[in-house]
Amino acid sequence: MGSIKERERFANPYIVQMDKFADSLKQLSKTFLHLESYKGTFTRDEVEEISARVTEKVCQSCENRNWCLVENRTSTRQMIYEILCGIEEYGAELNIELKRRLQKKCLNAPRFLRETINVFGDAKQKLLWNNRIVQNREGCAVQLTAFADMLRYTVRELDAGIFTDDAMEKRIKLQFKRAGVKVIQCIFFLTEHGNYEIHLTLKAMKQQCIQTKELAKILSKCMGRTMLPETGERQTITDDYCTIVCVEGPKFHTLQGVAKIGKNCEVISGDTFFMTELPGRKVSVVLSDGMGSGEAAFQESAMVVEMLENLLKAGFPLETAIQMMNTALVIGREEVRFSTIDMTVLDLHQGTCEIIKAGASTTFIRHEDRVDKISSTSLPIGVVQNLEVERVKRTLSDGTFVIMMSDGVMDALPIGEQEALMRTFIKGTNIQNPKELAHHILEQVLTWTGETPQDDMTVIVVGIWEL
């Protein structure tokens, strides 16, 4: 949490305000975590309450009431406690010995047992619902903390990267004016890796309509760097003021290819994937394997992939996006339904890739002279509240291929030989087309097994080359 002294280092009032927002969110998160905690069993007072409710319903008109509830009170409580333990262990069917003992001591044994089971069931349901509320509250606390951290990180990153260059701004305004565009503001931003990003507020003059990519060319000449419109930027500039973003061009480009087949050759597969461009000239490839196969697994993995895509495009950090998704899945359901997450994010400026796994299968990287593997022992999302996400970063070179696959591909190969065989399939070909390489790998696996697929199978290949 940001202290007052820490805030004093940041003169930017927006950072101070965002720090206050983040502090408030974290304080709310702590409040959630310090409320009622999980209860694994009933307290002594709750057992007493169960006992009182049962005796009130059954024992009021019983001729032995005074003997059971006053003279022999301790023994009666012990019997009720043993019945509750028996219900917890065996359900409504208690062990024979306990039933015999109850019949000897109680004139209304069948009714006493029935009421005890009913009251216990109500109390147990309340306990489960209270624990579910606690779980949901903890999930909200995790989300609030993640959001607070993201706010603090984002505003500091933006503030650190913004700089002024009066001479460059004057040059840009002059060149754009010659092209029929009026620029009223230039904001220069330098990323942590030294790449330029420029935000221009402008409009076309004399009711012209100018393509954004043409303006990017002018900007490139002014900067002496290759500048491109940001992914998803508007294509044309009209006579209405707007703000466009141009970023420094990448040093690498990628091509992707996919090969897939459903369980028993079904059309619908439980494996879902997406490939998309992210801000900062990054490319994200995500593969999700839903629990089971067929339509239900497809809907599950498709939902996960869509949620993750939206969070990443909105600018959420990778691990934060996965954690928030996991929390949403854990707290929103009665039953456990999980999905794996296998994500590769390629930085086209740096020529690096970051691989993030949650319960996913092995990823292979084919270099010119070797094949590396990246495995995971983490759980899928949707299983536990506090998910451990594994992250690995690798440097890539011209002609490197990243090969992702769902569990069904590796599981089809003999245990103990899976990684060795997959390395053989990958190294044994000089195919340079990602789509052809993906199909080659899947065909090799199917040929080796000689059987109809016993699970959904998907292979994704991403190739990276220098521009």
C-alpha positions in Angstrom: 0.0 0.0 0.0 1.3 3.4 -1.0 2.4 5.5 2.1 2.3 9.3 2.3 6.0 9.5 1.9 5.8 7.3 -1.2 3.2 9.5 -2.7 5.3 12.6 -2.1 7.8 11.3 -4.7 5.1 11.6 -7.3 4.1 15.1 -8.0 1.6 14.1 -10.7 -1.9 14.7 -9.1 -3.4 11.9 -11.2 -1.0 9.4 -9.6 -1.8 10.6 -6.1 -5.5 10.2 -6.9 -5.1 6.7 -8.3 -3.1 5.8 -5.2 -6.0 6.9 -3.1 -8.3 4.7 -5.2 -5.9 1.8 -4.9 -5.6 2.3 -1.1 -9.4 2.3 -0.7 -9.7 -0.9 -2.8 -7.0 -2.7 -0.7 -8.6 -1.6 2.5 -11.9 -3.0 1.4 -10.2 -6.2 0.4 -8.7 -6.5 3.9 -12.1 -5.9 5.4 -13.5 -8.7 3.5 -10.7 -11.0 4.6 -11.1 -10.2 8.3 -14.8 -11.0 8.4 -16.2 -14.4 9.3 -13.9 -17.3 8.3 -14.5 -20.8 7.1 -16.1 -23.3 9.6 -15.3 -26.9 9.1 -17.8 -28.1 11.8 -20.3 -26.9 14.3 -19.4 -25.0 17.4 -20.4 -26.2 20.9 -23.2 -23.6 21.0 -24.5 -24.7 17.7 -24.6 -28.3 18.8 -26.5 -27.1 21.9 -29.0 -25.2 19.7 -29.6 -28.3 17.5 -30.2 -30.3 20.7 -32.6 -27.8 22.0 -34.6 -27.7 18.8 -34.9 -31.4 18.7 -36.0 -31.8 22.3 -38.4 -29.0 22.0 -40.2 -30.8 19.1 -40.1 -34.3 20.5 -39.8 -34.3 24.3 -42.4 -31.7 25.4 -45.2 -34.3 26.0 -43.0 -37.3 26.8 -43.5 -38.9 30.3 -39.7 -39.3 30.6 -38.9 -35.7 29.8 -37.7 -34.7 33.3 -35.5 -37.8 33.6 -33.8 -37.3 30.2 -33.4 -33.6 30.1 -32.8 -32.9 33.8 -31.7 -35.9 35.9 -29.8 -37.6 33.0 -29.0 -34.5 31.0 -25.3 -35.3 30.4 -26.0 -38.7 29.0 -28.8 -37.4 26.8 -26.4 -34.7 25.3 -23.8 -37.4 24.7 -26.4 -39.5 22.9 -27.4 -36.6 20.7 -23.8 -35.8 19.9 -23.1 -39.4 18.9 -26.2 -39.3 16.7 -25.0 -36.2 15.0 -21.6 -37.8 14.4 -23.3 -40.9 13.0 -25.4 -38.8 10.6 -22.3 -36.9 9.4 -20.5 -40.3 8.7 -23.4 -42.5 7.6 -26.2 -40.2 6.6 -29.8 -41.1 7.7 -28.8 -44.8 8.0 -27.0 -44.9 11.4 -25.1 -48.0 12.5 -27.1 -50.7 14.1 -25.5 -50.4 17.6 -26.3 -46.7 17.8 -29.9 -47.3 16.8 -30.3 -50.0 19.5 -28.9 -47.8 22.2 -31.3 -45.0 21.2 -34.3 -47.3 21.3 -33.4 -48.5 24.8 -33.1 -44.9 26.1 -35.9 -43.1 24.2 -39.6 -43.9 24.2 -40.0 -41.9 20.9 -36.8 -43.1 19.3 -38.1 -43.1 15.6 -39.4 -39.6 15.9 -36.4 -38.4 17.8 -34.1 -39.7 15.1 -36.2 -38.2 12.3 -36.3 -34.8 13.9 -32.5 -34.9 14.6 -31.8 -35.7 11.0 -34.1 -32.9 9.8 -32.6 -30.3 12.2 -29.1 -31.4 11.4 -29.8 -31.1 7.7 -31.0 -27.6 8.0 -28.0 -26.6 10.1 -25.6 -28.3 7.7 -27.1 -26.5 4.8 -26.7 -23.2 6.6 -23.1 -24.0 7.4 -22.4 -24.8 3.7 -24.1 -21.6 2.5 -22.1 -19.5 5.1 -18.9 -21.1 3.8 -19.9 -20.3 0.3 -20.5 -16.7 1.2 -17.0 -16.6 2.8 -15.5 -18.1 -0.3 -17.2 -15.5 -2.5 -16.1 -12.7 -0.2 -12.5 -14.0 -0.4 -12.8 -14.1 -4.2 -14.0 -10.5 -4.3 -11.0 -9.6 -2.0 -8.6 -11.2 -4.5 -10.2 -9.3 -7.4 -10.0 -6.0 -5.5 -6.4 -6.5 -4.6 -5.5 -7.4 -8.2 -7.3 -4.3 -9.5 -5.6 -2.0 -7.0 -2.2 -3.3 -7.9 -3.0 -2.9 -11.6 -4.1 0.7 -11.1 -0.9 1.6 -9.2 1.4 -0.2 -11.7 -0.3 1.3 -14.8 -0.3 4.9 -13.7 3.4 4.7 -12.7 4.3 3.1 -16.0 2.5 5.7 -17.9 4.0 8.6 -15.9 7.5 7.2 -16.2 7.3 6.8 -19.9 5.8 10.2 -20.8 8.3 12.8 -22.0 8.3 16.1 -23.9 10.3 17.0 -27.0 9.4 20.5 -28.1 11.5 20.5 -31.3 10.1 17.2 -32.4 6.5 18.3 -31.7 7.1 21.5 -33.7 8.4 19.4 -36.6 5.5 17.0 -36.5 2.9 19.8 -36.4 4.6 21.5 -39.4 4.8 18.4 -41.6 1.2 17.4 -40.8 0.0 20.9 -41.6 1.6 20.6 -45.0 -0.4 17.4 -45.4 -3.7 19.1 -44.6 -3.9 18.0 -40.9 -4.0 20.2 -37.8 -2.3 18.8 -34.7 -3.2 20.4 -31.4 -1.4 18.0 -29.1 1.5 15.5 -29.2 2.1 13.1 -26.2 5.4 11.2 -26.4 5.7 7.9 -24.6 8.7 5.6 -24.3 8.1 2.0 -23.2 10.3 0.1 -20.7 12.1 -1.5 -23.7 12.8 1.8 -25.4 10.1 1.8 -28.1 8.3 5.0 -29.0 4.5 5.5 -28.8 3.0 8.8 -29.8 -0.6 10.0 -29.1 -1.7 12.7 -31.6 -4.9 14.8 -31.2 -5.7 16.1 -34.6 -8.2 16.7 -37.4 -8.2 17.0 -41.2 -8.5 20.5 -42.6 -10.7 21.7 -45.5 -13.1 18.8 -45.1 -10.5 16.3 -46.3 -10.5 12.5 -45.4 -7.0 11.2 -44.9 -5.8 7.7 -44.2 -4.2 7.1 -40.9 -1.5 4.9 -42.4 -0.4 7.9 -44.6 0.0 10.0 -41.5 2.0 7.2 -39.9 4.4 7.5 -42.9 4.8 11.2 -42.3 5.4 10.6 -38.6 8.1 8.0 -39.5 10.0 10.6 -41.5 9.8 13.1 -38.7 11.0 10.5 -36.0 13.5 8.7 -38.1 11.8 5.5 -37.0 9.2 3.2 -38.5 5.9 4.2 -36.9 2.7 2.3 -37.4 -0.9 2.9 -36.3 -1.7 1.0 -33.1 -3.7 -2.2 -33.6 -7.4 -1.4 -34.0 -6.7 2.2 -34.7 -9.2 4.1 -36.9 -8.4 4.0 -40.6 -9.3 7.5 -41.6 -9.0 11.0 -40.2 -11.9 13.5 -40.9 -12.6 17.1 -39.9 -13.6 16.1 -36.4 -11.0 16.2 -33.7 -9.8 12.8 -32.6 -6.8 11.1 -30.9 -4.8 8.4 -32.7 -1.9 6.3 -31.4 1.1 5.4 -33.5 3.7 2.9 -32.2 7.2 2.0 -33.3 7.2 -0.8 -35.8 8.3 -4.3 -34.7 11.5 -6.1 -35.6 9.7 -9.5 -36.0 6.6 -10.9 -37.5 4.7 -14.2 -37.0 2.6 -16.7 -38.8 0.4 -19.2 -37.1 -1.1 -22.6 -38.0 -3.6 -25.0 -36.4 -4.5 -28.7 -36.7 -7.3 -30.2 -34.6 -9.6 -33.2 -34.4 -12.3 -34.0 -31.9 -12.7 -37.1 -29.7 -13.9 -40.1 -31.8 -13.5 -37.7 -34.8 -16.5 -35.6 -33.7 -17.0 -32.2 -35.2 -17.3 -30.4 -31.9 -14.1 -30.2 -29.9 -13.7 -29.2 -26.2 -10.4 -27.4 -27.2 -10.7 -23.7 -28.0 -8.1 -21.2 -29.0 -7.6 -17.6 -30.1 -4.8 -15.6 -31.7 -4.9 -11.8 -31.3 -2.7 -8.7 -31.4 -2.2 -6.9 -28.1 -1.1 -3.4 -27.4 2.6 -2.8 -27.7 3.1 -5.0 -30.8 2.5 -8.3 -29.0 0.8 -11.4 -30.3 -1.1 -13.6 -27.9 -2.0 -17.2 -28.6 -4.2 -19.0 -26.1 -5.3 -22.6 -26.0 -7.9 -23.8 -23.5 -9.0 -27.4 -22.9 -12.4 -27.8 -21.2 -13.2 -30.6 -18.8 -14.4 -33.6 -20.8 -15.2 -33.4 -24.5 -18.0 -32.4 -26.8 -20.4 -29.6 -26.5 -20.2 -29.0 -22.7 -16.4 -28.9 -22.8 -16.5 -26.6 -25.8 -18.8 -24.1 -24.1 -16.6 -24.1 -21.1 -13.3 -23.5 -22.9 -14.9 -21.0 -25.3 -16.2 -18.9 -22.3 -12.8 -19.0 -20.7 -11.0 -18.0 -24.0 -13.5 -15.1 -24.7 -13.2 -13.7 -21.1 -9.4 -13.9 -21.3 -9.3 -12.2 -24.7 -11.4 -9.3 -23.5 -9.2 -8.8 -20.4 -6.0 -8.9 -22.3 -7.2 -6.5 -25.0 -8.3 -4.1 -22.2 -4.7 -4.1 -21.0 -4.8 -6.3 -17.9 -1.5 -7.9 -17.0 -1.3 -11.5 -18.0 -1.3 -13.1 -14.6 -3.9 -10.7 -13.2 -6.3 -11.6 -16.1 -5.9 -15.3 -15.4 -6.3 -14.9 -11.6 -9.4 -12.8 -12.1 -10.9 -15.4 -14.4 -10.1 -18.2 -12.0 -11.8 -16.3 -9.1 -14.9 -15.7 -11.2 -15.2 -19.4 -12.1 -14.5 -20.7 -8.6 -17.0 -18.4 -6.8 -19.7 -18.6 -9.4 -20.6 -22.4 -9.3 -21.8 -25.2 -7.1 -19.9 -27.8 -9.0 -16.2 -27.8 -10.1 -15.7 -27.4 -13.8 -12.2 -26.6 -14.8 -10.3 -25.6 -18.0 -6.6 -25.5 -18.7 -4.9 -22.3 -19.9 -1.9 -22.4 -22.2 -0.9 -18.9 -23.3 2.1 -17.7 -25.3 2.7 -14.0 -25.7 5.3 -13.0 -28.3 6.9 -9.5 -28.1 7.6 -8.6 -31.7 9.9 -5.8 -30.6 12.2 -7.9 -28.4 11.9 -11.2 -30.1 10.9 -12.9 -26.9 8.0 -15.0 -25.8 6.4 -15.5 -22.4 4.6 -18.7 -21.7 2.0 -18.9 -19.0 0.4 -22.2 -18.0 -2.4 -23.3 -15.7 -2.8 -27.0 -15.9 -1.7 -27.1 -19.5 0.2 -29.6 -21.5 3.9 -29.3 -22.6 5.0 -26.6 -25.0 7.9 -27.3 -27.4 10.2 -24.6 -29.0 12.0 -25.7 -32.1 15.2 -23.8 -32.6 17.6 -24.3 -35.5 19.7 -26.8 -33.6 17.5 -28.2 -30.8 14.0 -28.6 -29.4 13.3 -27.3 -25.9 10.3 -28.2 -23.8 8.4 -26.3 -21.2 6.2 -28.3 -18.8 3.8 -27.4 -16.1 2.6 -28.9 -12.8 0.0 -26.2 -12.0 -3.7 -26.8 -11.6 -6.3 -25.7 -14.2 -8.4 -22.6 -13.5 -11.7 -23.1 -11.7 -10.4 -25.6 -9.1 -9.0 -23.7 -6.2 -9.2 -20.1 -5.1 -5.5 -19.3 -4.8 -4.2 -20.4 -8.2 -0.5 -20.7 -8.9 0.3 -19.7 -12.4 3.6 -20.8 -14.0 5.5 -18.3 -16.2 8.5 -18.8 -18.3 10.3 -16.3 -20.6 12.4 -17.4 -23.6 14.4 -15.5 -26.2 13.6 -16.4 -29.8 15.5 -16.1 -33.0 14.7 -15.9 -36.7 12.9 -19.1 -37.8 12.0 -20.3 -34.3 8.7 -22.2 -33.9 6.6 -22.4 -30.7 4.5 -25.5 -30.6 1.5 -25.7 -28.3 -0.8 -28.7 -27.8 -3.7 -29.9 -25.7 -3.5 -32.8 -23.3 -5.1 -35.2 -25.8 -2.1 -35.0 -28.1 0.5 -36.0 -25.5 -1.8 -38.5 -23.7 -2.2 -40.4 -27.0 1.5 -41.4 -26.8 2.9 -44.1 -24.5 3.6 -43.0 -21.0 7.3 -42.5 -20.5 8.0 -42.0 -24.2 5.7 -39.0 -24.8 8.3 -36.2 -24.8 11.0 -38.2 -26.7 8.5 -39.2 -29.4 7.2 -35.6 -29.7 10.8 -34.3 -30.1 11.4 -36.9 -32.8 8.2 -35.8 -34.7 9.3 -32.1 -34.5 13.0 -32.5 -35.3 12.3 -35.1 -38.0 11.0 -32.5 -40.5 12.3 -29.3 -42.1 8.7 -27.9 -42.7 8.8 -24.1 -42.4 5.1 -23.4 -42.9 3.3 -23.3 -39.4 0.1 -24.8 -40.7 1.8 -27.6 -42.5 4.0 -28.3 -39.4 0.9 -28.4 -37.1 -0.8 -30.9 -39.4 2.4 -33.0 -39.7 2.7 -33.3 -35.9 -0.9 -34.3 -35.5 -0.7 -36.8 -38.3 2.4 -38.4 -36.8 0.6 -38.8 -33.5 -2.5 -40.4 -35.1 -0.3 -42.7 -37.2 1.7 -43.8 -34.2 -1.4 -44.7 -32.2 -3.3 -46.2 -35.1 -6.6 -45.5 -33.2 -9.5 -43.2 -33.3 -8.8 -40.2 -31.0 -9.7 -40.9 -27.4 -9.7 -37.2 -26.6 -9.9 -33.8 -28.3 -6.6 -33.0 -30.0 -5.3 -29.6 -31.0 -1.8 -28.5 -32.2 -0.9 -24.8 -32.6 2.4 -23.7 -34.2 3.6 -20.1 -34.2 6.7 -19.2 -36.3 8.6 -16.0 -35.8 10.9 -14.3 -38.3 12.9 -11.1 -38.5 11.7 -8.3 -40.7 
